Amino acid sequence: KSKKEIPVPEFDLHIEKLVKSFKGMSNYEILTLQSETAKKHIEFAIRNRIPRIVFIHGVGDGVLKSELDFMLGRYDNLSFQDANYQKYGLGATEVYFKQNVK
């Protein structure tokens, strides 16, 4: 195929990528901001018929990944799995949107 493959949009949910300073933020506030950011990207992808996106959440204690999995599980029109291990290690989730659902 001569058509260039469009790169998959990646969204880094690490708190230092989302705010200038997170000093004084509680773990709950950080997780809430990360979750809200992920939700905005999911809604945007659905509205704009983007076929897939990747969330970079890191490994850590797995709290953000668990939160992300829970949130993604509440949508009917998408599926998700661990993103490419060679590229991201265990720290990313790839989301696929089922576009024909209206």
DOZA-787390 format. One record per residue (C-alpha): x, y, z; residue number from 0. Coordinates in pm, 1 decimal, m for minus. Layout:
N
<atom x="X" y="Y" z="Z" num="NUM"/>
...
//
This chain:
102
<atom x="0.0" y="0.0" z="0.0" num="0"/>
<atom x="135.9" y="338.1" z="m97.7" num="1"/>
<atom x="m90.8" y="514.6" z="150.6" num="2"/>
<atom x="118.1" y="622.6" z="447.0" num="3"/>
<atom x="1.5" y="477.0" z="774.1" num="4"/>
<atom x="m115.8" y="748.7" z="1008.7" num="5"/>
<atom x="71.1" y="729.4" z="1338.9" num="6"/>
<atom x="m139.4" y="629.2" z="1637.9" num="7"/>
<atom x="m198.9" y="925.9" z="1870.7" num="8"/>
<atom x="m19.9" y="875.9" z="2202.4" num="9"/>
<atom x="m123.0" y="1042.7" z="2526.8" num="10"/>
<atom x="117.2" y="1039.5" z="2819.3" num="11"/>
<atom x="m80.3" y="1038.4" z="3144.3" num="12"/>
<atom x="222.0" y="1086.0" z="3372.9" num="13"/>
<atom x="132.7" y="1373.9" z="3602.8" num="14"/>
<atom x="450.2" y="1570.4" z="3519.8" num="15"/>
<atom x="331.5" y="1580.3" z="3155.9" num="16"/>
<atom x="m12.0" y="1717.2" z="3255.3" num="17"/>
<atom x="70.9" y="2000.0" z="3496.5" num="18"/>
<atom x="365.5" y="2235.2" z="3550.6" num="19"/>
<atom x="389.7" y="2141.2" z="3919.1" num="20"/>
<atom x="207.3" y="1875.1" z="4113.9" num="21"/>
<atom x="352.3" y="1973.7" z="4450.3" num="22"/>
<atom x="73.6" y="1984.7" z="4704.0" num="23"/>
<atom x="m154.7" y="1758.7" z="4498.8" num="24"/>
<atom x="m282.8" y="1449.2" z="4677.3" num="25"/>
<atom x="m262.8" y="1108.1" z="4510.6" num="26"/>
<atom x="m640.1" y="1125.8" z="4470.0" num="27"/>
<atom x="m618.9" y="1465.0" z="4292.7" num="28"/>
<atom x="m342.6" y="1335.8" z="4064.8" num="29"/>
<atom x="m537.3" y="1020.2" z="3973.5" num="30"/>
<atom x="m855.2" y="1224.0" z="3915.9" num="31"/>
<atom x="m673.7" y="1460.4" z="3678.4" num="32"/>
<atom x="m515.0" y="1166.6" z="3493.0" num="33"/>
<atom x="m854.1" y="992.5" z="3462.1" num="34"/>
<atom x="m1031.3" y="1307.7" z="3341.3" num="35"/>
<atom x="m755.5" y="1365.4" z="3085.2" num="36"/>
<atom x="m791.7" y="1007.7" z="2955.8" num="37"/>
<atom x="m1170.3" y="1045.4" z="2936.8" num="38"/>
<atom x="m1138.9" y="1366.6" z="2730.4" num="39"/>
<atom x="m910.0" y="1187.0" z="2484.3" num="40"/>
<atom x="m1149.8" y="890.9" z="2460.2" num="41"/>
<atom x="m1449.4" y="1118.0" z="2395.1" num="42"/>
<atom x="m1250.3" y="1317.3" z="2137.6" num="43"/>
<atom x="m1143.7" y="999.1" z="1955.7" num="44"/>
<atom x="m1503.5" y="873.9" z="1945.1" num="45"/>
<atom x="m1637.6" y="1209.2" z="1816.7" num="46"/>
<atom x="m1366.9" y="1235.4" z="1551.2" num="47"/>
<atom x="m1375.6" y="869.9" z="1444.6" num="48"/>
<atom x="m1011.6" y="807.2" z="1535.6" num="49"/>
<atom x="m961.9" y="430.1" z="1504.0" num="50"/>
<atom x="m713.8" y="383.4" z="1790.1" num="51"/>
<atom x="m509.6" y="566.1" z="2049.6" num="52"/>
<atom x="m242.5" y="474.7" z="2303.6" num="53"/>
<atom x="m232.4" y="584.8" z="2666.1" num="54"/>
<atom x="110.3" y="584.3" z="2827.7" num="55"/>
<atom x="51.5" y="525.7" z="3198.1" num="56"/>
<atom x="378.8" y="375.1" z="3313.3" num="57"/>
<atom x="413.7" y="72.4" z="3539.5" num="58"/>
<atom x="437.1" y="201.0" z="3898.1" num="59"/>
<atom x="193.5" y="36.7" z="4140.5" num="60"/>
<atom x="m63.6" y="m20.1" z="3867.4" num="61"/>
<atom x="m319.7" y="219.7" z="4016.4" num="62"/>
<atom x="m354.5" y="434.9" z="3703.8" num="63"/>
<atom x="m368.2" y="129.3" z="3476.4" num="64"/>
<atom x="m641.9" y="m24.4" z="3694.0" num="65"/>
<atom x="m837.7" y="301.3" z="3685.7" num="66"/>
<atom x="m794.9" y="321.0" z="3307.5" num="67"/>
<atom x="m903.7" y="m41.2" z="3259.8" num="68"/>
<atom x="m1212.2" y="20.8" z="3473.9" num="69"/>
<atom x="m1303.9" y="335.5" z="3279.2" num="70"/>
<atom x="m1245.7" y="174.3" z="2938.2" num="71"/>
<atom x="m1454.9" y="m126.1" z="3042.9" num="72"/>
<atom x="m1758.0" y="100.8" z="3077.7" num="73"/>
<atom x="m1762.3" y="187.0" z="2705.3" num="74"/>
<atom x="m1947.0" y="m44.4" z="2465.0" num="75"/>
<atom x="m1786.1" y="79.7" z="2145.1" num="76"/>
<atom x="m1421.1" y="13.2" z="2218.2" num="77"/>
<atom x="m1176.9" y="m259.5" z="2309.8" num="78"/>
<atom x="m835.0" y="m228.4" z="2468.5" num="79"/>
<atom x="m522.7" y="m426.5" z="2538.6" num="80"/>
<atom x="m163.9" y="m375.3" z="2645.8" num="81"/>
<atom x="13.1" y="m168.5" z="2380.2" num="82"/>
<atom x="315.0" y="m294.3" z="2184.4" num="83"/>
<atom x="551.3" y="m436.5" z="2444.3" num="84"/>
<atom x="864.4" y="m372.5" z="2236.1" num="85"/>
<atom x="777.2" y="m5.0" z="2202.9" num="86"/>
<atom x="621.7" y="71.8" z="2542.8" num="87"/>
<atom x="713.0" y="m211.2" z="2777.7" num="88"/>
<atom x="431.0" y="m278.8" z="3021.8" num="89"/>
<atom x="348.1" y="89.1" z="3064.7" num="90"/>
<atom x="88.3" y="155.3" z="2794.6" num="91"/>
<atom x="m262.7" y="57.8" z="2685.8" num="92"/>
<atom x="m387.3" y="62.4" z="2327.5" num="93"/>
<atom x="m754.0" y="147.2" z="2270.2" num="94"/>
<atom x="m946.5" y="43.3" z="1955.6" num="95"/>
<atom x="m1269.9" y="218.7" z="1866.2" num="96"/>
<atom x="m1547.2" y="31.8" z="1686.4" num="97"/>
<atom x="m1649.1" y="305.3" z="1446.3" num="98"/>
<atom x="m1959.9" y="160.8" z="1284.8" num="99"/>
<atom x="m2158.6" y="194.2" z="1609.3" num="100"/>
<atom x="m2380.7" y="503.8" z="1598.1" num="101"/>
//
